[in-house]
Amino acid sequence: MVQAEVIGTIDVANGVGEGPCWDDRSRMLYWVDITGRSVLRLVLDSLSITRWSVPDFPAFIVLRERHGAVVGLRDTIMRVELPPTTFAPLCQLEPDRPANRVNEGKVDPSGRLWIGTMQDNLNPDGSERTITAATGALYRVEANGSFSRVLDGIGLSNTLAWVDDGRTMYFGDSGANRIRRYRLDSHGDVTATEEFHAAPPAGVCDGSAIDADGYLWNARFAAGRLVRFAPDGRVDCEIGLPVSNPTSCCFGGSDLRSLFVTSARFAVPAERLSTNPREGALVVLRTAVTGTPSMRYAG
């Protein structure tokens, strides 16, 4: 059982913080606030925070290999320079599904960008809308911007992580509260699917990170904790957090032993906010195990 300790919180009061991404070249952390329509950056050495507004609800940010980043907006994937002030469309995944939105995005070890969608749960003003159908899907975006639909019938896309040099992928559906394991061929096509864990732990599966031992660290939304799953699917340990709704996590720092966890204060009752104003904070943990770096998109 590995040890991890919360060493601090940065009270950014995100509506829905998501998609943390560590830039090892500049020692900065990037993430998004979906309902706040913004991209945020933490400079680790000074602990300074910068926030930039974006045109629509952003679901994720990933870095590009050459320069800049990719930001997934509600219905369009954008190449951006950093800071994100210029936007150039990369692709539009679902023009045939206008009631959907992007929700998850990560880069695999081969530099391909994977993006999950869901039925849109946000009204134009950022208020909550009820999900009524599993209309989401999972897409693989190549370096040239071409894309393929890999999975369909997804309720709420979350968790994208890879082991075995990208030949094994973890992908979660929060609507079903399940994380599954997918075997991939060299092209990124699914060759086999298997259940990963038994009965789910408390909370709902949200975003995840992989450590160097191949264990999956999963944010459990509505349960105020991280769960570390062993490669065989058993729960190795659970770490309590000072926020109710952790949303995702990534490893960073010079030794990849800092674990950054985003969270959400969206739809948290006012009485809970009054007793815990840290809801929506960025939580920082120190782990006894080394993590894996954030991959960069080859396009």
Phi, psi and omega per residue, in radians:
M1 nan 2.200 -3.102
V2 -1.527 2.669 3.133
Q3 -1.794 2.512 3.045
A4 -2.560 2.459 -3.056
E5 -2.311 2.336 3.023
V6 -1.238 2.156 -3.115
I7 -1.926 -0.104 3.091
G8 3.009 2.907 3.024
T9 -2.294 2.581 3.057
I10 -2.035 1.976 -2.910
D11 -1.485 1.395 -3.130
V12 -1.592 -0.122 3.068
A13 0.916 0.850 3.113
N14 -1.189 2.405 2.989
G15 -1.087 -1.026 2.987
V16 -2.416 1.561 3.020
G17 -1.186 2.442 -3.085
E18 -2.761 2.869 2.923
G19 1.077 0.757 -3.138
P20 -1.081 2.473 -3.064
C21 -2.503 2.146 -3.080
W22 -1.617 2.230 3.061
D23 -1.706 1.767 -3.079
D24 -1.263 -0.300 -3.121
R25 -1.387 -0.581 -3.099
S26 -1.972 -0.026 -3.097
R27 0.994 0.855 3.100
M28 -2.232 2.642 3.063
L29 -1.950 2.311 3.050
Y30 -1.997 2.569 2.993
W31 -2.782 3.105 -3.116
V32 -2.147 2.757 2.926
D33 -2.034 1.859 -3.004
I34 -1.064 -1.032 -3.083
T35 -1.261 -0.358 3.059
G36 -1.461 -0.031 3.123
R37 0.835 0.940 -3.073
S38 -2.605 2.720 2.958
V39 -1.894 2.382 -3.125
L40 -2.084 2.663 3.103
R41 -2.365 2.308 3.025
L42 -1.900 2.148 2.978
V43 -1.546 1.945 -2.969
L44 -1.105 -0.681 -3.055
D45 -1.133 -0.575 -3.100
S46 -1.906 -0.150 -3.062
L47 1.024 0.481 3.110
S48 -1.524 2.497 -3.110
I49 -2.000 2.332 3.019
T50 -2.157 2.464 -3.130
R51 -2.219 2.328 3.081
W52 -2.117 2.422 3.074
S53 -1.365 2.555 3.075
V54 -2.209 2.839 -2.953
P55 -1.219 -0.355 -3.050
D56 -2.602 -3.049 3.138
F57 -1.185 2.004 3.109
P58 -1.569 2.371 -3.116
A59 -1.785 -0.489 -3.113
F60 -2.780 2.871 2.956
I61 -2.405 2.364 3.003
V62 -2.296 2.663 3.132
L63 -1.503 2.667 3.052
R64 -1.707 2.701 -3.095
E65 -1.135 -0.730 -3.063
R66 -1.466 -0.956 3.129
H67 -2.942 2.788 3.073
G68 1.292 -2.798 -3.021
A69 -2.624 3.060 2.990
V70 -2.140 2.305 3.105
V71 -2.081 2.274 3.069
G72 -1.588 1.881 3.038
L73 -1.522 -3.114 -2.983
R74 -0.919 -0.841 -3.092
D75 -2.280 0.104 -3.127
T76 -2.431 2.414 3.082
I77 -1.667 2.220 -2.995
M78 -2.065 2.366 2.849
R79 -1.406 2.365 3.126
V80 -2.354 2.658 2.933
E81 -1.549 2.804 3.140
L82 -1.964 2.216 0.020
P83 -1.142 2.730 -3.006
P84 -1.334 1.472 3.135
T85 -2.037 -0.304 3.076
T86 -2.091 2.424 -3.048
F87 -2.243 2.288 3.088
A88 -2.280 2.163 -3.098
P89 -1.053 2.353 3.010
L90 -1.689 -0.857 3.096
C91 -2.889 2.843 3.021
Q92 -2.155 2.011 -2.938
L93 -1.360 -0.680 -2.933
E94 -2.333 1.043 3.072
P95 -1.106 -0.346 3.117
D96 -1.496 -0.049 -3.139
R97 -2.260 1.218 -3.044
P98 -1.153 -0.258 3.119
A99 -1.519 0.016 3.123
N100 -1.692 2.915 2.945
R101 -2.509 2.813 3.039
V102 -1.235 2.521 3.103
N103 -2.348 -0.444 -3.050
E104 -2.505 2.506 3.091
G105 -2.708 2.287 3.099
K106 -2.566 2.822 3.129
V107 -1.894 2.358 -3.137
D108 -1.518 3.021 -3.088
P109 -1.101 -0.260 3.087
S110 -1.588 0.026 3.123
G111 1.496 0.185 3.078
R112 -1.536 2.559 -3.131
L113 -1.722 2.196 3.098
W114 -1.910 2.362 -3.038
I115 -2.344 2.270 3.073
G116 -1.888 2.537 3.137
T117 -2.086 3.073 -3.124
M118 -2.773 2.842 2.945
Q119 -1.109 2.314 -3.040
D120 -1.068 2.161 3.120
N121 -1.826 0.268 -3.120
L122 -2.185 2.302 2.964
N123 -1.321 2.871 -3.123
P124 -0.969 -0.492 3.129
D125 -1.504 0.055 3.125
G126 1.570 -0.010 3.093
S127 -1.349 2.888 -3.003
E128 -1.382 2.466 3.076
R129 -2.188 2.449 -3.085
T130 -1.300 2.338 3.024
I131 -1.418 2.263 -3.075
T132 -2.061 -0.158 -3.074
A133 -2.713 2.699 3.112
A134 -1.581 1.359 -3.080
T135 -1.799 0.109 -3.115
G136 -1.366 2.944 -3.132
A137 -2.636 3.002 3.075
L138 -2.119 2.304 -3.081
Y139 -2.137 2.619 3.040
R140 -2.011 2.140 -3.087
V141 -1.909 2.143 -3.123
E142 -1.411 3.018 -3.092
A143 -1.085 -0.489 -3.130
N144 -1.526 0.058 3.111
G145 1.611 -0.158 3.053
S146 -1.222 2.673 -3.064
F147 -2.517 2.783 3.121
S148 -2.332 2.517 3.025
R149 -1.470 2.085 -3.046
V150 -1.707 -0.717 3.130
L151 -2.335 2.688 3.139
D152 -2.410 2.979 3.123
G153 1.266 0.575 -3.103
I154 -1.621 2.381 3.126
G155 -1.357 -0.959 -3.088
L156 -2.631 1.790 -3.028
S157 -1.185 2.257 3.058
N158 -2.759 2.798 -3.113
T159 1.091 1.982 2.929
L160 -2.370 2.112 -3.119
A161 -2.732 2.676 -3.047
W162 -2.345 2.584 2.970
V163 -2.334 3.141 3.130
D164 0.963 0.795 3.135
D165 0.974 0.562 3.071
G166 1.579 0.031 -3.129
R167 -1.463 -0.187 3.050
T168 -2.213 2.244 -3.085
M169 -2.134 2.406 2.963
Y170 -1.768 2.322 3.124
F171 -2.498 2.351 -3.065
G172 -1.999 2.623 2.999
D173 -2.106 1.837 -3.108
S174 -1.166 -0.443 3.086
G175 -1.096 -0.658 3.087
A176 -1.643 -0.132 -3.078
N177 0.942 0.833 3.134
R178 -2.347 2.461 2.922
I179 -1.917 2.244 3.127
R180 -2.033 2.821 -3.135
R181 -1.980 2.317 -3.078
Y182 -2.122 2.293 3.029
R183 -1.573 2.308 -3.066
L184 -2.065 2.586 2.984
D185 -1.524 -3.056 -3.046
S186 -1.161 -0.349 3.115
H187 -1.539 -0.137 -3.103
G188 1.573 0.243 3.072
D189 -1.540 2.533 -3.092
V190 -1.318 2.227 3.085
T191 -1.892 -0.352 3.119
A192 -2.794 2.613 3.121
T193 -2.273 2.410 3.111
E194 -2.525 2.652 3.017
E195 -1.161 2.479 -3.106
F196 -1.693 -0.834 -3.073
H197 -2.126 2.907 3.083
A198 -1.432 -2.454 3.100
A199 -0.959 2.318 -3.069
P200 -1.177 2.573 3.029
P201 -1.154 3.130 3.132
A202 -1.023 2.594 3.121
G203 1.510 -3.016 -3.102
V204 -2.052 2.404 -3.122
C205 -1.147 2.265 3.060
D206 -2.144 -2.429 -3.055
G207 -1.308 2.835 -3.015
S208 -2.483 2.899 3.006
A209 -2.429 2.715 -3.140
I210 -1.925 2.365 3.046
D211 -1.671 3.064 -3.029
A212 -1.179 -0.266 3.091
D213 -1.609 0.051 3.121
G214 1.447 0.264 3.089
Y215 -1.558 2.532 -3.089
L216 -1.765 2.128 3.065
W217 -1.697 2.053 -3.015
N218 -2.084 2.251 3.045
A219 -1.325 2.235 -3.121
R220 -1.829 1.679 -3.119
F221 -1.062 2.421 3.141
A222 1.276 0.042 3.121
A223 -2.057 -0.104 3.070
G224 1.086 0.696 -3.096
R225 -2.740 2.825 2.896
L226 -1.837 2.523 3.025
V227 -2.059 2.292 3.042
R228 -1.773 1.977 3.116
F229 -1.604 2.355 2.996
A230 -1.279 2.827 3.127
P231 -1.017 -0.391 3.104
D232 -1.550 0.095 3.064
G233 1.604 -0.123 3.114
R234 -1.337 2.704 3.093
V235 -1.387 2.016 3.133
D236 -1.399 -0.766 3.098
C237 -2.859 2.837 3.072
E238 -2.226 2.402 -3.100
I239 -2.118 2.075 3.097
G240 -1.245 2.531 -3.099
L241 -2.157 2.743 -3.138
P242 -1.481 0.366 3.088
V243 -2.330 2.674 -3.095
S244 -1.416 -0.604 -2.958
N245 -2.164 1.259 3.018
P246 -1.149 2.480 -3.021
T247 -2.013 -0.602 -3.129
S248 -2.901 3.064 -3.095
C249 -2.746 2.744 2.991
C250 -2.681 2.689 3.089
F251 -1.504 2.599 3.108
G252 -2.831 -2.837 -3.037
G253 1.464 2.917 -3.048
S254 -1.101 -0.472 -3.132
D255 -1.949 0.150 -3.134
L256 0.986 0.599 3.063
R257 -2.004 0.122 2.950
S258 -1.645 2.390 3.124
L259 -2.078 2.056 -3.102
F260 -1.742 2.250 -3.059
V261 -2.140 2.122 3.039
T262 -1.492 2.806 -3.140
S263 -2.609 3.010 -3.061
A264 -2.254 2.444 2.974
R265 -1.903 0.033 3.105
F266 -1.006 2.221 3.106
A267 1.163 0.173 3.036
V268 -1.293 2.265 -3.112
P269 -1.005 2.587 -3.081
A270 -1.039 -0.639 -3.128
E271 -1.148 -0.570 3.099
R272 -1.283 -0.667 3.092
L273 -1.081 -0.613 -3.121
S274 -1.211 -0.510 3.129
T275 -1.608 -0.345 3.116
N276 -2.440 1.434 -3.130
P277 -1.168 -0.116 3.128
R278 -1.368 -0.103 3.087
E279 -0.932 2.337 -3.080
G280 1.529 0.104 -3.115
A281 -1.365 2.869 2.901
L282 -1.598 2.113 -3.106
V283 -1.786 2.392 -3.122
V284 -2.049 2.212 3.089
L285 -2.030 2.727 2.996
R286 -1.971 2.220 -3.060
T287 -1.971 2.725 3.097
A288 -1.513 -0.040 -3.114
V289 -2.098 2.621 3.110
T290 -1.429 2.443 3.102
G291 -1.588 -3.018 3.038
T292 -1.960 2.630 -3.057
P293 -1.327 2.805 2.986
S294 -1.256 2.226 -3.140
M295 -1.375 2.740 -3.117
R296 -1.938 2.411 -3.137
Y297 -1.221 2.333 -3.067
A298 -1.343 -0.231 -3.089
G299 -1.504 nan nan
